[in-house]
Amino acid sequence: MVCDIEMPKMNGLTFIKKVLPQYPIPTIVISSLDNAAFEAIEAGAVDFVGKCVSNKKQNQSEFVKKDGEKVKIAKNSKVVAKKREPSVLVSGVNSNKIATTNIDVIALGASTGGTEALANVIGKLPNNIPGIVIVQHIPPMFSTMFAQRINRSTDFEVKEAATGDEIKKGRVLIAPGDKQMRVVKKKGKLIVEVKEGAKVSGHCPSVDVLFESVADSVGPKAVGVIMTGMGADGAKGLLAMRQAGSKTIGQDEESSVVYGMPKEAYKLGAVMKQASLMNIPKTILEML
């Protein structure tokens, strides 16, 4: 099902909340630039497409192409028609050991189903852990809103990344929706570089680009996590991280909306440990 948010009488968000609990139909939402898209994902929609606001044939064609691609992905995805789990911090992990960890950065990559999955993971982590960098396949401008949304709902400082931003405790940096993000070391500090660039592994931003930069700049002092999403972006990058000595995690099939990216990483031997979405936060802390 493809559903607009703005509809007469009953809006699309209310409609999805009523329908999906009874009929778990994979649903793509068409949304203008507002938080309704993320609320629809919370309610069980698989993904969203930014509304086409131009009458130019080229823009319309791109919109139709993107929508078609999302529909094909949704065909084999899981529908989870429920609200996000409460953000209760992980318990039972020695905080003193986390404070003395030799890990400098935690890198996460996701695609379809990732906005909710990432919000769940970050909401369960304490903010005294090493800095987090994220690539989520998301349209431009929506990445800003995504960062703001997580910033409001967690104890982390969460922002859309810009070149020169330092990776540090309590901070989460999210790649802009149309730029490649890399981790580099300058003057003894880890920072991000955010630049326009060609698609890598079919995407900009690309998880492979981020993970490979972490492998090069951080090596064994990193944790990499690959999560729900279609395709293979991030699989080779996660393998590079593991070969460089990083600790690596892959989301399991049962908890993935689309078991594509984690599956490809697992097949390559890039994943040290598989974990459910619920257990990924604890697994990260154990690796710290």
MARLO-147666 format. One record per residue (C-alpha): x, y, z; residue in one letter. Coordinates in steps of 0.1 Angstrom, whole numbers, plus 5000, padded with zeros to 4 digits. Layout:
% MARLO-147666
XYZA
...
//
This chain:
% MARLO-147666
500050005000M
501250354992V
499550615014C
499650995014D
499651175048I
497451465036E
494051315027M
490451445032P
488451355063K
490951105078M
494651185074N
497050915064G
498650885099L
495250815116T
494450575088F
497650375092I
497150355130K
493750205124K
494549965096V
497949815103L
497249655136P
494449465119Q
495849415085Y
499749415084P
500149545049I
503649675040P
503050045036T
505050325020I
504150685031V
504350985009I
505051285031S
505951655028S
508851775050L
507451725085D
507551475114N
504451295102A
506751065082A
508550945113F
505250905132E
504050685104A
507150465107I
506450445144E
502950325136A
504250045114G
504850195079A
507950035062V
509450355047D
508650695033F
509150905002V
509551285002G
506651444983K
507351574948C
506851954950V
507952034914S
506052014882N
509251944862K
509051614844K
512651524856Q
511651564892N
508451374887Q
510251094870S
512751074899E
509951064924F
508150784906V
511450584903K
512150624941K
508550524950D
508850214927G
512150114944E
510650154978K
507549944969V
509849664956K
511749664989I
508449675010A
507249364992K
509549145013N
509649355045S
508049285079K
505349505093V
505649595129V
502449785139A
503349895174K
504850195192K
508450225199R
509650045231E
510150265261P
513750405262S
514950225294V
518650225297L
520449895296V
521149755331S
523549495344G
526649625327V
529649755347N
529750135342S
533250155356N
534549925328K
532750135302I
534350445316A
537850295310T
537150145276T
539750175248N
537050215222I
537050565205D
534050545182V
530850345176I
529650335140A
526150235129L
524650185095G
521050115085A
518450155057S
514850045054T
513450025089G
516450195103G
514950515116T
512950335143E
515650075149A
518350345155L
516050545178A
515450235198N
519150155202V
520350505210I
517450545235G
518750255256K
522450355257L
523950575284P
525450905272N
528850845288N
529950605260I
532250695231P
530950915203G
528550755178I
528550815140V
525550705119I
524750655082V
520950605076Q
519750595040H
517350895042I
516251175018P
517951515022P
516451745048M
514751445065F
518151365080S
518051705098T
514651625112M
515751275121F
518651405141A
516451665159Q
513951395167R
516451175184I
518051475201N
514751555218R
514051195229S
517451095244T
520151225267D
522651245238F
523651555218E
522451455184V
523051655153K
523351635115E
527051615109A
529151885094A
532851885084T
535051935115G
532551805140D
534451615167E
533451265177I
533251265215K
531451115245K
527751195246G
527551305209R
525751135180V
526551255145L
524151165116I
525251185080A
523251435059P
520951275034G
522851365003D
526551365014K
529251115021Q
530551105057M
534050985067R
535850965100V
539351105100V
542051175126K
543451535128K
545751675154K
545051375177G
541251415175K
538651215156L
536451435134I
534051375105V
534451505070E
531151555052V
531351615014K
529351584982E
530251274963G
529151004939A
527050714952K
528950424966V
527350084968S
524250254954G
523950514981H
524950864992C
525550865021P
526950515021S
527550285050V
530550135032D
532150485030V
531750545067L
532850195079F
535850185056E
536950525070S
536550395105V
538650095096A
541450325083D
541350585110S
540450395141V
541150035135G
540749815167P
539450105188K
535950095172A
532649905173V
530649865141G
526949775139V
525049695107I
521249695109M
518049645090T
518049745053G
517849625017M
520949554996G
524549515006A
525749855015D
527949835046G
528849465043A
532349525028K
532949815051G
532049615081L
534449345069L
537149605066A
536449705102M
536649355115R
539949295096Q
541349605111A
540549475146G
537249645153S
534449465171K
531349405149T
527649335154I
524949245129G
521149265135Q
519548925133D
516848825107E
513948805131E
514149155143S
515049315110S
512349485089V
514449385059V
517249135064Y
519449245035G
522449445047M
523049245079P
522648915059K
525249015033E
527649125061A
527148795079Y
527748595046K
531048785041L
532248695077G
532149055088A
529848995118V
531448885151M
528148865169K
524448865158Q
521949025181A
518249115181S
517249485180L
516349455217M
519849315225N
522049535203I
522449805230P
523649555256K
525949385231T
527549725223I
528149795260L
529549445265E
532049505237M
533049835253L
//
